[in-house]
């Protein structure tokens, strides 16, 4: 009789295990597509809060924004990215040179861009003192107007 009850219970138990496995797989897929992207989304949201309305509009349409250095008054263009994404620009909007400076740890692109913005607007000379300079022909930014978010 006990053997009969065990055999009868295996069908519902197998269905329960199968349902649990499906839910675990769905949770893994959700994490992979949603939760894993959360740091980048939070970083972009924080960056957007710190941008002026003009910078935010420029970032939304062009994928970059301009800042003015606090010490020299030079204009810099910060493209979406984590390195080699800061460009000194002339009055016509053409790149004069590139600057590479990043925080000393791996961060989402929005966080890096925010750090670059704050550094140029508050301590430009100190930021450029530790930056690597590169000529315009070595710039690797994307010329397309893709939206990074």
C-alpha positions, -999 to +999 in steps of 0.1 A: +000+000+000+028+024+008+045+016-025+012+024-043+010+058-025+046+066-034+040+057-071+008+078-071+027+108-055+055+108-080+034+123-108+024+155-089+059+157-073+075+155-108+052+182-120+060+204-090+098+199-096+093+208-133+074+239-124+101+249-099+128+244-126+108+266-150+105+294-124+142+292-116+150+295-153+127+324-157+142+341-127+177+336-141+166+351-174+151+381-157+182+387-137+204+384-168+183+409-188+170+433-161+190+432-128+224+429-144+216+461-165+206+480-134+240+495-125+243+510-160+207+523-158+212+538-124+245+554-135+228+570-165+200+583-144+224+599-119+244+614-147+212+629-162+203+645-129+236+663-128+235+676-164+221+710-171+190+711-193+212+721-223+236+692-216+208+668-211+192+677-244+225+674-261+232+640-245+197+628-255+201+638-291+238+634-298+250+609-272+276+634-258+275+666-239+299+696-237+314+711-205+336+741-199+368+737-179+369+758-147+405+768-150+411+775-188+376+781-201+382+755-228+353+734-241+354+696-237+330+671-252+323+640-232+311+611-253+293+580-239+320+556-227+345+548-201+379+557-216+393+579-245+359+596-245+369+632-235+378+656-264+389+691-263+370+710-290+375+743-308+350+770-314+338+752-346+331+720-326+361+701-341+383+679-319+417+695-311+430+667-288+417+638-267+421+632-230+419+599-212+413+600-175+391+577-155+384+567-118+408+541-104+381+514-103+358+499-129+325+517-130+295+520-153+299+545-182+274+570-167+294+571-134+327+576-153+312+604-174+298+621-143+332+619-126+348+634-158+322+662-159+327+671-122+365+670-126+366+693-156+341+717-141+358+719-106+395+710-109+403+710-146+441+714-142+444+686-116+424+662-138+444+670-169+477+666-149+470+629-145+453+624-179+468+608-210+466+631-240+462+617-275+460+633-309+426+636-327+436+610-353+438+583-325+403+590-312+382+559-312+347+573-304+318+563-325+308+590-350+272+576-351+245+592-331+235+560-313+217+563-280+236+545-253+206+538-231 
